[in-house]
Amino acid sequence: MNILPDKYTPEEFTLLGASAAIMEWIDRPVSISSLWQNVRADLRVRSFDRFADSLSLLYATKVIDAQDGRIFRAHP
């Protein structure tokens, strides 16, 4: 599983692409289960493992944060 695109893997099929797909749905605080229901059919995300890895990447890079069982965009 690539984080960044390379010669053989386009951006939309990397963790970066999956993370971008997820961020399209985080416009307000949302539960993880609701977010999963929204993105599960997106081919960029494809599986719960990629979903979880993308959330980990977004959290580690401080793009999202979590509080009271909901995730939201972190403030700059």
MOPAC internal coordinates of N, CA, C and O (Angstrom, degrees):
PM7 1SCF
backbone

  N    0.0000 0     0.00 0     0.00 0    0    0    0
  C    1.4443 1     0.00 0     0.00 0    1    0    0
  C    1.5330 1   107.58 1     0.00 0    2    1    0
  O    1.2310 1   121.13 1   -59.91 1    3    2    1
  N    1.3149 1   115.45 1   120.09 1    3    2    1
  C    1.4585 1   120.95 1  -178.63 1    5    3    2
  C    1.5174 1   110.80 1   -89.86 1    6    5    3
  O    1.2310 1   121.51 1   -37.71 1    7    6    5
  N    1.3171 1   114.71 1   142.29 1    7    6    5
  C    1.4580 1   119.49 1   173.47 1    9    7    6
  C    1.5232 1   109.20 1   -84.51 1   10    9    7
  O    1.2310 1   121.03 1   137.72 1   11   10    9
  N    1.3238 1   115.64 1   -42.28 1   11   10    9
  C    1.4578 1   121.84 1  -179.02 1   13   11   10
  C    1.5213 1   110.58 1  -113.02 1   14   13   11
  O    1.2310 1   120.17 1   -24.15 1   15   14   13
  N    1.3205 1   117.28 1   155.85 1   15   14   13
  C    1.4697 1   119.77 1   177.88 1   17   15   14
  C    1.5275 1   111.01 1   -68.83 1   18   17   15
  O    1.2310 1   121.20 1   -25.69 1   19   18   17
  N    1.3082 1   115.31 1   154.31 1   19   18   17
  C    1.4601 1   121.07 1   174.41 1   21   19   18
  C    1.5158 1   108.79 1  -139.47 1   22   21   19
  O    1.2310 1   120.78 1    14.71 1   23   22   21
  N    1.3002 1   116.11 1  -165.29 1   23   22   21
  C    1.4590 1   121.10 1  -176.35 1   25   23   22
  C    1.5338 1   112.37 1   -59.81 1   26   25   23
  O    1.2310 1   120.09 1   147.92 1   27   26   25
  N    1.3141 1   117.44 1   -32.08 1   27   26   25
  C    1.4684 1   121.54 1  -174.56 1   29   27   26
  C    1.5205 1   114.15 1  -106.64 1   30   29   27
  O    1.2310 1   119.97 1   166.27 1   31   30   29
  N    1.3125 1   117.67 1   -13.73 1   31   30   29
  C    1.4617 1   121.41 1  -175.67 1   33   31   30
  C    1.5201 1   110.46 1  -119.01 1   34   33   31
  O    1.2310 1   120.12 1   -67.23 1   35   34   33
  N    1.3315 1   117.37 1   112.77 1   35   34   33
  C    1.4654 1   119.05 1   177.61 1   37   35   34
  C    1.5356 1   111.00 1   -68.95 1   38   37   35
  O    1.2310 1   120.87 1   -21.84 1   39   38   37
  N    1.3019 1   115.95 1   158.16 1   39   38   37
  C    1.4669 1   122.08 1  -175.86 1   41   39   38
  C    1.5230 1   112.82 1   -54.40 1   42   41   39
  O    1.2310 1   119.95 1   139.60 1   43   42   41
  N    1.3240 1   117.71 1   -40.40 1   43   42   41
  C    1.4676 1   119.37 1  -175.34 1   45   43   42
  C    1.5269 1   113.54 1   -66.30 1   46   45   43
  O    1.2310 1   119.62 1   165.42 1   47   46   45
  N    1.3217 1   118.33 1   -14.58 1   47   46   45
  C    1.4644 1   120.74 1   179.18 1   49   47   46
  C    1.5238 1   112.77 1  -108.75 1   50   49   47
  O    1.2310 1   120.31 1  -158.14 1   51   50   49
  N    1.3283 1   117.02 1    21.86 1   51   50   49
  C    1.4596 1   122.31 1   175.05 1   53   51   50
  C    1.5232 1   108.92 1  -108.39 1   54   53   51
  O    1.2310 1   120.34 1    -6.89 1   55   54   53
  N    1.3116 1   116.96 1   173.11 1   55   54   53
  C    1.4627 1   119.70 1   175.84 1   57   55   54
  C    1.5261 1   110.45 1   -64.57 1   58   57   55
  O    1.2310 1   120.48 1   147.73 1   59   58   57
  N    1.3061 1   116.69 1   -32.27 1   59   58   57
  C    1.4542 1   119.95 1   176.71 1   61   59   58
  C    1.5285 1   110.38 1   -62.64 1   62   61   59
  O    1.2310 1   120.01 1   137.56 1   63   62   61
  N    1.3174 1   117.58 1   -42.44 1   63   62   61
  C    1.4612 1   121.67 1   177.55 1   65   63   62
  C    1.5212 1   112.04 1   -66.59 1   66   65   63
  O    1.2310 1   120.65 1   138.41 1   67   66   65
  N    1.3313 1   116.37 1   -41.59 1   67   66   65
  C    1.4701 1   120.15 1   177.65 1   69   67   66
  C    1.5272 1   110.39 1   -64.09 1   70   69   67
  O    1.2310 1   120.83 1   140.72 1   71   70   69
  N    1.3335 1   116.02 1   -39.28 1   71   70   69
  C    1.4651 1   120.21 1   178.55 1   73   71   70
  C    1.5193 1   110.94 1   -63.92 1   74   73   71
  O    1.2310 1   120.48 1   140.61 1   75   74   73
  N    1.3220 1   116.70 1   -39.39 1   75   74   73
  C    1.4647 1   120.43 1   177.46 1   77   75   74
  C    1.5277 1   110.72 1   -63.75 1   78   77   75
  O    1.2310 1   120.46 1   139.57 1   79   78   77
  N    1.3278 1   116.74 1   -40.43 1   79   78   77
  C    1.4688 1   120.91 1   178.18 1   81   79   78
  C    1.5262 1   110.58 1   -62.30 1   82   81   79
  O    1.2310 1   120.69 1   139.29 1   83   82   81
  N    1.3072 1   116.29 1   -40.71 1   83   82   81
  C    1.4693 1   120.93 1   179.57 1   85   83   82
  C    1.5201 1   110.76 1   -66.53 1   86   85   83
  O    1.2310 1   120.54 1   138.01 1   87   86   85
  N    1.3298 1   116.58 1   -41.99 1   87   86   85
  C    1.4624 1   120.14 1  -178.14 1   89   87   86
  C    1.5301 1   112.22 1   -62.99 1   90   89   87
  O    1.2310 1   120.21 1   154.89 1   91   90   89
  N    1.3201 1   117.21 1   -25.11 1   91   90   89
  C    1.4657 1   120.13 1   176.97 1   93   91   90
  C    1.5278 1   111.85 1   -62.34 1   94   93   91
  O    1.2310 1   120.18 1   156.59 1   95   94   93
  N    1.3310 1   117.27 1   -23.41 1   95   94   93
  C    1.4684 1   121.96 1  -176.79 1   97   95   94
  C    1.5231 1   113.64 1  -100.32 1   98   97   95
  O    1.2310 1   120.24 1   175.10 1   99   98   97
  N    1.3304 1   117.15 1    -4.90 1   99   98   97
  C    1.4646 1   119.25 1  -178.54 1  101   99   98
  C    1.5269 1   108.62 1  -101.66 1  102  101   99
  O    1.2310 1   120.63 1  -100.88 1  103  102  101
  N    1.3131 1   116.40 1    79.12 1  103  102  101
  C    1.4561 1   120.68 1   177.01 1  105  103  102
  C    1.5298 1   110.80 1  -104.31 1  106  105  103
  O    1.2310 1   120.83 1   169.20 1  107  106  105
  N    1.3036 1   116.02 1   -10.80 1  107  106  105
  C    1.4710 1   123.12 1   176.13 1  109  107  106
  C    1.5263 1   106.58 1  -152.75 1  110  109  107
  O    1.2310 1   119.45 1   -14.80 1  111  110  109
  N    1.3371 1   118.66 1   165.20 1  111  110  109
  C    1.4664 1   118.87 1   179.06 1  113  111  110
  C    1.5290 1   111.35 1   -56.32 1  114  113  111
  O    1.2310 1   120.92 1   -45.08 1  115  114  113
  N    1.3317 1   115.84 1   134.92 1  115  114  113
  C    1.4592 1   121.11 1  -175.25 1  117  115  114
  C    1.5266 1   109.02 1  -144.20 1  118  117  115
  O    1.2310 1   120.40 1   -33.52 1  119  118  117
  N    1.3182 1   116.84 1   146.48 1  119  118  117
  C    1.4658 1   120.34 1   177.02 1  121  119  118
  C    1.5281 1   109.48 1   -74.67 1  122  121  119
  O    1.2310 1   120.91 1   -23.79 1  123  122  121
  N    1.3046 1   115.86 1   156.21 1  123  122  121
  C    1.4573 1   120.05 1  -179.69 1  125  123  122
  C    1.5239 1   110.78 1   -63.43 1  126  125  123
  O    1.2310 1   119.95 1   140.78 1  127  126  125
  N    1.3206 1   117.70 1   -39.22 1  127  126  125
  C    1.4664 1   119.44 1  -179.58 1  129  127  126
  C    1.5375 1   111.47 1   -65.91 1  130  129  127
  O    1.2310 1   120.01 1   140.58 1  131  130  129
  N    1.3208 1   117.59 1   -39.42 1  131  130  129
  C    1.4704 1   120.12 1   177.05 1  133  131  130
  C    1.5198 1   110.90 1   -66.02 1  134  133  131
  O    1.2310 1   120.79 1   138.95 1  135  134  133
  N    1.3215 1   116.09 1   -41.05 1  135  134  133
  C    1.4549 1   119.98 1   178.89 1  137  135  134
  C    1.5260 1   110.71 1   -63.82 1  138  137  135
  O    1.2310 1   120.48 1   137.88 1  139  138  137
  N    1.3318 1   116.68 1   -42.12 1  139  138  137
  C    1.4627 1   120.56 1   178.01 1  141  139  138
  C    1.5271 1   110.70 1   -61.06 1  142  141  139
  O    1.2310 1   120.01 1   137.71 1  143  142  141
  N    1.3181 1   117.58 1   -42.29 1  143  142  141
  C    1.4731 1   120.77 1   178.72 1  145  143  142
  C    1.5292 1   111.23 1   -60.73 1  146  145  143
  O    1.2310 1   120.37 1   145.84 1  147  146  145
  N    1.3227 1   116.90 1   -34.16 1  147  146  145
  C    1.4654 1   120.83 1  -179.47 1  149  147  146
  C    1.5220 1   112.97 1   -75.42 1  150  149  147
  O    1.2310 1   119.75 1   144.39 1  151  150  149
  N    1.3334 1   118.08 1   -35.61 1  151  150  149
  C    1.4702 1   119.98 1  -172.80 1  153  151  150
  C    1.5220 1   114.45 1  -103.04 1  154  153  151
  O    1.2310 1   119.27 1   173.29 1  155  154  153
  N    1.2895 1   119.00 1    -6.71 1  155  154  153
  C    1.4682 1   121.14 1  -172.91 1  157  155  154
  C    1.5267 1   113.90 1   -61.35 1  158  157  155
  O    1.2310 1   119.60 1   151.94 1  159  158  157
  N    1.3123 1   118.37 1   -28.06 1  159  158  157
  C    1.4675 1   120.86 1  -179.73 1  161  159  158
  C    1.5343 1   112.59 1   -86.88 1  162  161  159
  O    1.2310 1   120.27 1   170.43 1  163  162  161
  N    1.3207 1   117.10 1    -9.57 1  163  162  161
  C    1.4634 1   121.19 1  -179.22 1  165  163  162
  C    1.5331 1   109.22 1   -71.91 1  166  165  163
  O    1.2310 1   120.30 1   -54.17 1  167  166  165
  N    1.3124 1   117.03 1   125.83 1  167  166  165
  C    1.4661 1   121.33 1  -177.51 1  169  167  166
  C    1.5162 1   113.01 1   -65.15 1  170  169  167
  O    1.2310 1   119.95 1   159.45 1  171  170  169
  N    1.3221 1   117.70 1   -20.55 1  171  170  169
  C    1.4613 1   120.11 1   177.59 1  173  171  170
  C    1.5249 1   111.05 1   -71.79 1  174  173  171
  O    1.2310 1   120.23 1   151.86 1  175  174  173
  N    1.3240 1   117.16 1   -28.14 1  175  174  173
  C    1.4714 1   121.23 1  -178.72 1  177  175  174
  C    1.5229 1   110.38 1   -91.30 1  178  177  175
  O    1.2310 1   119.64 1   128.28 1  179  178  177
  N    1.3108 1   118.30 1   -51.72 1  179  178  177
  C    1.4636 1   126.65 1   171.56 1  181  179  178
  C    1.5206 1   117.42 1    65.97 1  182  181  179
  O    1.2310 1   118.31 1   138.67 1  183  182  181
  N    1.3103 1   120.83 1   -41.33 1  183  182  181
  C    1.4665 1   120.05 1  -176.02 1  185  183  182
  C    1.5241 1   109.81 1  -145.37 1  186  185  183
  O    1.2310 1   121.39 1   -18.51 1  187  186  185
  N    1.3294 1   114.95 1   161.49 1  187  186  185
  C    1.4603 1   118.87 1   178.60 1  189  187  186
  C    1.5225 1   110.85 1   -66.07 1  190  189  187
  O    1.2310 1   119.80 1   147.00 1  191  190  189
  N    1.3188 1   117.98 1   -33.00 1  191  190  189
  C    1.4664 1   120.36 1   177.69 1  193  191  190
  C    1.5281 1   111.11 1   -60.99 1  194  193  191
  O    1.2310 1   120.40 1   134.45 1  195  194  193
  N    1.3280 1   116.85 1   -45.55 1  195  194  193
  C    1.4674 1   119.96 1   178.28 1  197  195  194
  C    1.5281 1   110.43 1   -66.72 1  198  197  195
  O    1.2310 1   120.23 1   144.77 1  199  198  197
  N    1.3212 1   117.16 1   -35.23 1  199  198  197
  C    1.4603 1   121.93 1   176.27 1  201  199  198
  C    1.5281 1   109.98 1   -60.98 1  202  201  199
  O    1.2310 1   120.58 1   130.41 1  203  202  201
  N    1.3311 1   116.50 1   -49.59 1  203  202  201
  C    1.4620 1   121.00 1  -179.61 1  205  203  202
  C    1.5266 1   111.44 1   -64.57 1  206  205  203
  O    1.2310 1   120.08 1   138.20 1  207  206  205
  N    1.3291 1   117.45 1   -41.80 1  207  206  205
  C    1.4645 1   120.88 1   178.32 1  209  207  206
  C    1.5327 1   110.71 1   -63.86 1  210  209  207
  O    1.2310 1   120.31 1   141.24 1  211  210  209
  N    1.3108 1   117.00 1   -38.76 1  211  210  209
  C    1.4637 1   120.83 1   178.76 1  213  211  210
  C    1.5233 1   110.78 1   -66.39 1  214  213  211
  O    1.2310 1   120.22 1   137.91 1  215  214  213
  N    1.3259 1   117.19 1   -42.09 1  215  214  213
  C    1.4633 1   119.84 1   176.57 1  217  215  214
  C    1.5234 1   110.69 1   -62.50 1  218  217  215
  O    1.2310 1   120.19 1   140.86 1  219  218  217
  N    1.3237 1   117.25 1   -39.14 1  219  218  217
  C    1.4668 1   120.86 1   177.26 1  221  219  218
  C    1.5270 1   110.67 1   -62.49 1  222  221  219
  O    1.2310 1   120.53 1   136.31 1  223  222  221
  N    1.3250 1   116.59 1   -43.69 1  223  222  221
  C    1.4615 1   120.97 1   178.16 1  225  223  222
  C    1.5237 1   110.79 1   -62.27 1  226  225  223
  O    1.2310 1   120.11 1   134.25 1  227  226  225
  N    1.3197 1   117.40 1   -45.75 1  227  226  225
  C    1.4628 1   121.10 1   179.64 1  229  227  226
  C    1.5246 1   111.81 1   -63.97 1  230  229  227
  O    1.2310 1   120.32 1   141.45 1  231  230  229
  N    1.3271 1   116.99 1   -38.55 1  231  230  229
  C    1.4671 1   120.72 1   179.26 1  233  231  230
  C    1.5298 1   110.83 1   -70.63 1  234  233  231
  O    1.2310 1   120.28 1   137.44 1  235  234  233
  N    1.3287 1   117.06 1   -42.56 1  235  234  233
  C    1.4647 1   121.28 1  -179.18 1  237  235  234
  C    1.5291 1   111.91 1   -64.45 1  238  237  235
  O    1.2310 1   120.49 1   147.89 1  239  238  237
  N    1.3166 1   116.67 1   -32.11 1  239  238  237
  C    1.4585 1   120.67 1   179.01 1  241  239  238
  C    1.5336 1   112.07 1   -91.90 1  242  241  239
  O    1.2310 1   120.57 1  -171.40 1  243  242  241
  N    1.3236 1   116.52 1     8.60 1  243  242  241
  C    1.4687 1   124.45 1   176.17 1  245  243  242
  C    1.5274 1   113.82 1    60.19 1  246  245  243
  O    1.2310 1   121.18 1  -146.83 1  247  246  245
  N    1.3258 1   115.35 1    33.17 1  247  246  245
  C    1.4637 1   120.58 1   175.47 1  249  247  246
  C    1.5300 1   109.18 1   -85.14 1  250  249  247
  O    1.2310 1   120.64 1   145.39 1  251  250  249
  N    1.3316 1   116.39 1   -34.61 1  251  250  249
  C    1.4657 1   121.27 1   176.31 1  253  251  250
  C    1.5171 1   109.36 1  -122.41 1  254  253  251
  O    1.2310 1   121.27 1   -16.36 1  255  254  253
  N    1.3104 1   115.17 1   163.64 1  255  254  253
  C    1.4575 1   121.96 1   175.52 1  257  255  254
  C    1.5226 1   107.55 1  -140.72 1  258  257  255
  O    1.2310 1   120.40 1   -10.31 1  259  258  257
  N    1.3094 1   116.85 1   169.69 1  259  258  257
  C    1.4648 1   121.18 1  -178.44 1  261  259  258
  C    1.5228 1   110.01 1  -134.62 1  262  261  259
  O    1.2310 1   121.70 1   -35.92 1  263  262  261
  N    1.3337 1   114.36 1   144.08 1  263  262  261
  C    1.4595 1   120.55 1   176.06 1  265  263  262
  C    1.5273 1   108.10 1  -161.15 1  266  265  263
  O    1.2310 1   120.61 1   -42.86 1  267  266  265
  N    1.3131 1   116.44 1   137.14 1  267  266  265
  C    1.4686 1   122.88 1   178.03 1  269  267  266
  C    1.5265 1   112.96 1    54.43 1  270  269  267
  O    1.2310 1   120.17 1  -141.89 1  271  270  269
  N    1.3356 1   117.29 1    38.11 1  271  270  269
  C    1.4550 1   121.21 1   176.31 1  273  271  270
  C    1.5205 1   114.08 1    77.30 1  274  273  271
  O    1.2310 1   119.64 1  -168.66 1  275  274  273
  N    1.3053 1   118.30 1    11.34 1  275  274  273
  C    1.4611 1   122.25 1   179.87 1  277  275  274
  C    1.5259 1   109.14 1  -126.76 1  278  277  275
  O    1.2310 1   121.23 1   -32.05 1  279  278  277
  N    1.3290 1   115.26 1   147.95 1  279  278  277
  C    1.4517 1   119.49 1   175.62 1  281  279  278
  C    1.5301 1   108.63 1  -109.82 1  282  281  279
  O    1.2310 1   121.56 1   -29.25 1  283  282  281
  N    1.3177 1   114.63 1   150.75 1  283  282  281
  C    1.4583 1   120.79 1  -177.35 1  285  283  282
  C    1.5190 1   109.58 1  -152.77 1  286  285  283
  O    1.2310 1   120.90 1   -15.81 1  287  286  285
  N    1.3170 1   115.89 1   164.19 1  287  286  285
  C    1.4593 1   120.82 1   177.22 1  289  287  286
  C    1.5211 1   108.42 1   -66.11 1  290  289  287
  O    1.2310 1   120.87 1   -46.37 1  291  290  289
  N    1.3314 1   115.95 1   133.63 1  291  290  289
  C    1.4639 1   120.57 1   177.12 1  293  291  290
  C    1.5213 1   108.91 1   -74.08 1  294  293  291
  O    1.2310 1   120.08 1   -33.40 1  295  294  293
  N    1.2903 1   117.45 1   146.60 1  295  294  293
  C    1.4621 1   121.45 1   178.54 1  297  295  294
  C    1.5281 1   109.24 1   -81.38 1  298  297  295
  O    1.2310 1   120.51 1   -41.07 1  299  298  297
  N    1.3328 1   116.63 1   138.93 1  299  298  297
  C    1.4732 1   119.75 1  -179.86 1  301  299  298
  C    1.5095 1   112.60 1   -69.38 1  302  301  299
  O    1.2310 1   120.10 1   180.00 1  303  302  301

